[in-house]
Amino acid sequence: MSVQILDPNLFAARINLWVEDDVTRVTLTEYWQDIDIRVSSAAGVTGVKHLTAASRLPPSSRRIVVGVIDRDFGTDNQAKWRRPDVPVLRLPVHELENLLLADEALAEVSRRDIADVTARAETTAAALDTWMACRKVITGICETLGASFPEHPPSQPGLSEQAALDSLTTLTFWETHSAAYAQLSASGALEAMFKDALASYRGDINSGTWRDTFAGKEILRSLRSQLGIDTALNLKGSPSQRDADLAKEVARRLRTNPALAQTARFRSILDELRAALRDRAGLT
């Protein structure tokens, strides 16, 4: 499929960055405070990849166009961020929202005890283990078959193992991949894939690495509700707008208060991303 090239004059900044959504846009803009970087939302992974490919600029322009996407169930490419031949950079966390799971900042925002926030965050994540395993299996199967991704099941906290397995076997996706389903089902491979994924996610819960591997978007939105943050910050608008407003506030607190415990993790990734972008643009 051919890509229609966009007018280079649309990109006036030295660094023009396409991201998946408004949460990522406001987080990076608020944290970086960098006039050389313009961050724009492309409404999803496909949009980022398409618009990055369609936004080619001549080397003489001294401007660059780059995309940033979540890792999701793939592999990050952080080691290649500074390479000019890598148009789309993949974060080393499941979603950008994972970096906003900063208990101290959320405790400040909600006026709650840090221990309460941490306990709620861990409980919320643990309740998503079977759902995460289900989604990982679906993604893996589609990549193996070279097929389009079916719709992932909606977030289902506390989903039982059997219910998760049932949801995998009843995907409408199998209607056009019956031979693959028959093979996976007869061999027990489908169930084995699920159990392996579930064991991995439960291991992440036990080790604390769930903050990088679980669905940060779902957890942060759940915490926003549980902690009464909408009221505490007087958030208005759609759920997506409230997510973005909370992200901006957490990013501001992490930027202005380096003493917060999660600041080091947040900064280590986003500072490296900014440095890589500026390096690629020839900026110090």
Secondary structure, 3 states (H helix, E strand, C coil): CCCCCCCHHHCCCCEEEEECCHHHHHHHHHHHCCCCEEEEECCCHHHHHHHHHCCCCCHHHCCEEEEEECCCCCCCCHHHCCCCCCCEEECCCCCHHHHHCCHHHHHHHHCCCHHHHHHHHHHHHHCCHHHHHHHHHHHHHHHHHCCCCCCCCCCCCCCCHHHHHHHHHCCHHHHHCHHHHHHHHHHCHHHHHHHHHHHHHHHHHHHCCHHHHCCHHHHHHHHHHHCCHHHHHCCCCCHHHHHHHHHHHHHHHHHHCCCCCCHHHHHHHHHHHHHHHHHHCCCC
